Amino acid sequence: MIVQGKTPAARDAAFDALLAELATVITADRTLDGLCDWVNAEAPQTVDLPVEGAEALKAAIVPVILTCTTADPLG
């Protein structure tokens, strides 16, 4: 996920709001309406991305683990 803002505080606030929304969506339906057994997000790996001539972007990779079971792992 990537957010932008004019100040580091604005970027942090936007980032926190986006993480909170992701958490809300995941916890609302941990099975994706029955498509998997369990959905879990891991801690974000954040980085500030410099942009030449503009304010930096705040970015993160948020691993989302989908757990599913099957009778045949190859089919």
Secondary structure, 3 states (H helix, E strand, C coil): CEEECCCHHHHHHHHHHHHHHHHHHHHHCCCCCCCCCEEEECCCEEEEEEECCEEEEEEEECCEEEECCCCCCCC
